[in-house]
Amino acid sequence: MGALSFMGYFQRIRSSRRLETDCQRNVEVVWLLGRLAPGFKTIADFRKDNSAAFQATCCAFVQFCR
């Protein structure tokens, strides 16, 4: 699920509903998730519950790129 959130971040997809749609139609996402199709509520809850970890990871990535 974390990979889906990062993929959405890098492709500028902020909406959980849009990520849910991508889980069904985008071949790369289907492969990345192993044919799982989480609902928008599952995606939104995962993002909410792990927001601190995502922020820390993104900050570390930006520092690495600099």
C-alpha positions in Angstrom: 0.0 0.0 0.0 2.9 2.3 0.7 4.1 1.9 -2.9 0.7 3.0 -4.2 0.9 6.2 -2.1 4.4 7.0 -3.3 3.4 6.3 -6.9 0.4 8.6 -6.5 2.7 11.3 -5.0 5.2 11.1 -7.9 2.4 11.2 -10.5 0.6 14.0 -8.7 -2.5 12.0 -7.9 -3.7 13.3 -4.5 -7.2 11.8 -4.5 -7.8 8.4 -2.9 -10.7 7.8 -5.3 -8.4 8.5 -8.3 -5.8 6.1 -6.9 -8.6 3.4 -6.5 -9.4 3.9 -10.2 -5.7 3.6 -11.2 -5.5 0.3 -9.2 -8.0 -1.1 -11.7 -6.9 0.4 -15.1 -3.2 1.2 -14.9 -1.1 -1.8 -15.8 1.9 -0.6 -13.8 -0.1 -0.2 -10.7 -1.9 -3.6 -11.2 1.6 -5.2 -11.4 3.0 -3.2 -8.5 0.2 -4.2 -6.2 0.0 -7.8 -7.3 -3.5 -7.5 -8.6 -4.9 -6.1 -5.4 -7.6 -3.5 -5.7 -8.0 -1.6 -2.4 -10.9 0.7 -2.0 -10.6 4.5 -1.6 -11.4 4.3 2.1 -8.6 1.7 2.7 -6.2 4.0 0.8 -7.3 7.1 2.7 -7.1 5.4 6.1 -3.6 4.0 5.3 -2.4 7.5 4.3 -3.9 9.0 7.5 -2.5 6.4 9.8 1.1 6.6 8.3 1.4 10.3 7.5 4.4 10.9 9.8 6.3 8.0 8.1 5.5 9.4 4.6 6.6 12.9 5.5 9.9 11.6 7.0 10.5 9.4 3.9 9.9 12.3 1.5 12.1 14.6 3.5 14.9 12.0 3.5 14.5 11.5 -0.3 14.7 15.3 -1.0 17.8 15.5 1.1 19.3 12.6 -0.7 18.6 14.2 -4.1 20.2 17.5 -2.9 
